[in-house]
Amino acid sequence: MREVFRNELDELATQLVDMSTKVLDSIRLANQAVQNNDLDLAERVIEADADIDAMQHTLDQQAAEILALQAPVAADLRAVIGALRMSASLERMGDLARHIAQQVRIRYPESAIPQHFSGTFARMGDAAEKIAEATVNLLSNPGLSMVPTINAIDEELDELHLSVFAKLADAPAEDLAPRHIADVTLLSRYYERFGDHAVSVSQKVEYLLTGNWEPYLSRK
Amino acid sequence: MREVFRNELDELATQLVDMSTKVLDSIRLANQAVQNNDLDLAERVIEADADIDAMQHTLDQQAAEILALQAPVAADLRAVIGALRMSASLERMGDLARHIAQQVRIRYPESAIPQHFSGTFARMGDAAEKIAEATVNLLSNPGLSMVPTINAIDEELDELHLSVFAKLADAPAEDLAPRHIADVTLLSRYYERFGDHAVSVSQKVEYLLTGNWEPYLSRK
């Protein structure tokens, strides 16, 4: 009986790794789609998001069954609650990759990124990929060694997000159509939120390993 | 023993009502702050968000204790999982009210809403208040009667959000500075997301009452 239970918990952990790997794929393709204005790639990201949603659905159902049938306590209970929370964050990261791809589709054949901003969004895309990779690592290997990396990349994303507004404020109005400014604002917001959710996942891993909610609260 | 357990579940339900009431207060004040460009009010909303975060923290700890000590099953288990999910959505609604207030502070003494958009944001603010009221009702009175109301207001918010972009596309570039367009884009997105989270809460109430995840998935 206990072995069945351990296998079930391991299965949840494996599903979280699978979800995060799928999120990494999505953000990589979304970055390529937005940087190369590639509509086909954008469509692929939009379609693939349904798979991530389905993975969350499966994981959540299994977590609920474990709670019902095994009535876990202490660290095991934390693992199941943590899995429920992390699946919600990973699902949102998938949504945000989809939102980025949708901006490409909305603006096509025009580019969603005005040339003036291509460098900034290349850096944002790079940071988003790195934070998604770090999230896969965090979930694949027990331990907190990835937490500082994730926090540092999130700060980089926050700074890039602020730099977009500084750049918008400096740009002469005649260089940018209102729709371009709206695109840039939304895209920047999506990348920034993508980082926030990776931080949420890492905070939940901290909670899982320490039982302490404080890091979760302290960064609010 | 069972009576203690029932009281604990009732206590979770009461806390969700309290959280939603606090969210309603915040969005009301945030609307006034943004519509009247009132910095003091904006500061109050920003400060009050810490209370909503603390309420979520308390609720989640109690839910985890109930899972650990009572090992609920079936409908009771769904209630506890549902409470954990709903507290996360309500906490995000509080964050979004704070984000709206922060836009007032960032742009002050200038208004965050260009005059051209004041009518649209008055309607968005009104819809956000109504959806927050409906959420309080939903959580106060068992049943699904509020669900169609919440979905209808959410659709109204989505339409208003799209109308903002249509209006931006039509606006002559010289009428709007880039910072105004960025403000309008973000504010509109915050209101739209506020509605999405109310829908999430109502979907969780459906799950709670029916055990069925499908409405949750079907609206993804």
Interface residues (C-beta under 8 A of the other chain):
Chain A: A50 D53 H57 D60 Q61 A64 L67 A68 A71 V73 A74 L77 R78 I81 L84 R85 A88 F165 L168 A169 A171 A173 E174 L176 A177 P178 R179 I181 A182 V184 T185 L186 R189 W213 L217 K220
Chain B: A50 D53 H57 D60 Q61 A64 L67 A68 A71 V73 A74 L77 R78 I81 L84 R85 A88 F165 L168 A169 A171 A173 E174 L176 A177 P178 R179 I181 A182 V184 T185 L186 R189 W213 L217 K220
